[in-house]
Each structure stands twice: as structure tokens, then as C-alpha cells.
Amino acid sequence: MFHLKSKTYGFLYLASIPAFGMAYYLMPGTLNCNEFLESWYFSAVTVTTLGYGDVLPVTSIGKVLAGIHAVSGVCIIGLFLNSLSERRAERIKELESLENRKILEKHICLILEAVKSGNPFIWDKHAKHAAPIIELEDYARTLKDDIWSKEKTKQLGPLQIKSLIETCNQIYNTMLGLIPVASNISGEVGGEWISIVSNVKRLSDQYSKAIENHNEGDVINWPTQDCIATQVEEFVQSALFVCDVKSMPNKHRDGKGGDTLFCIKRRSQ
């Protein structure tokens, strides 16, 4: 009753005029005149609380009925205005959520574009100039599906890995600061964004570690695809959800349902 659409309240308000008008008319002696149009006229004046006083209830039943009619009319108008206010607030929130999601999407797209292009200077690109998710979605899905495959159909080269982890290193603080923005959209989006930030932090640490271990004059040893595969897969999974793209089911990376870390295996050997 208290959360109906505004048009429903409007219908109830208007429908009460003929309904009570017929009630007054079908009870002779209720009003000081017993004509059909006068009954409807009194009904309209009562529900709008105008109260001109030219037509009046003269019996106890008529007075009670008129009082109920007037109070119900005021209540329905209040609910009608409240419904309009709620709808407007919901619409504003929807627009804000849409704008906030676009902000998050741009930063996600910058990272996806970095790994796709392998451009060593893309880290200096502003997120607002990143390619749209519609152009990167297919690549992101293929990357997630194939990054753990033994065939390595989506093999990442050193430039792609360097571009990815360097971009993550550059925009990590910005993405960390966007957590409140994501949480304002919904708790689910906020949780997925925290997961994204966590994976970006790990990829950023990979970049910092490679730079720290680099000796002047030597070639920088960037991490291998296997060492960043977990972060990339989880990043893409959460990224597609935040961008409002249908999420993909998790795939078994080792064929047994486990999350095998190839780089850890190799180091243990």
C-alpha cells in the first residue's frame, strides 16, 4: 500500500470521486440535496478539502462518510507525492551509478588496452582516453579463457607483460581511491572492485620487484605469463562484472578444480 506506483495513487484518488458520489446518492437524505450531480460535486469538493459549504451532509452517517472521504483523499495525495519523490530519488541514483560505473570502466579499459597493445608508453595515457569496453570485451574473454591453457594460444610477450604491470603500478593509487565510488554503486560492485584493486596491487608489486632486482646494464627480467596468470584471470573476471558485462564462470586451471600456480611449481623445482 505504501510502495505503489504514483499513477496507482492517482487512479485511487480520482476513482474515489465517483465511488463516494454514488454512495452519497444511493443513501437518500445523507446530503441536504439528493441529486446525482450534486452528490458527485460534493464528493469532488470533499476529497480536495475545498469545503465550499453549499452542499452539506445532514445525517450522522453522511458526516462520518464525508470525514472518511476527506482523510483518505489527503492520505492518498501524500502517498502520491511521496511516490513521485522516491521515483525521482531512484532515477538520480541510477544516473549517478551509471556515471560512477563509467569512471570505473575507463580505468579497467586502460589496463586491458595495455596488455592487448603492448604499448610501452600506454601507462602515461589518461584513463578517459582508453578504448571502450565494447572493443576490448572479446579480447578480455579470450585472454581469461586461454591464459592458463597449455597451448598458450594467448601468449603474452615481454612488452605486453611490461606494459600491463607498469600501467598497474602507475594507476594503483587512483584505483585504490575509487573504492568508495564503487561501493556507492552497490555492495557487490564494491566487493568486486576491491578484488580488482588487490590484483592490480600484486601486478604493481611485480613491476617494482623487477625494477629493484635489475642491475644497470643488464636486461630487465620481467615476470613470465605463468607468474601473473592468476592476477590477470581474476582481474578480468571482476572487470567484466564491474563493467556490467555478463560474468564468465570460473574454469579449472589444472583440470582438477584447483588453482595451480605454474611459477611457484617451477621455482620449487
SULSULQUI-V956000 format. One record per helix or strand. SS is the DSSP state (alpha for helix, beta for strand). FROM is the first residue (numbers start at 1). TO is the last residue. If there is no record, write none. Layout:
ss=(SS,SS)
from=(FROM,FROM)
to=(TO,TO)
This chain:
ss=(alpha,beta,alpha,beta,alpha,alpha,alpha,alpha,alpha,alpha,alpha,alpha,alpha)
from=(6,31,36,57,60,122,127,133,158,179,187,225,262)
to=(26,31,47,57,117,124,129,146,177,185,212,242,268)
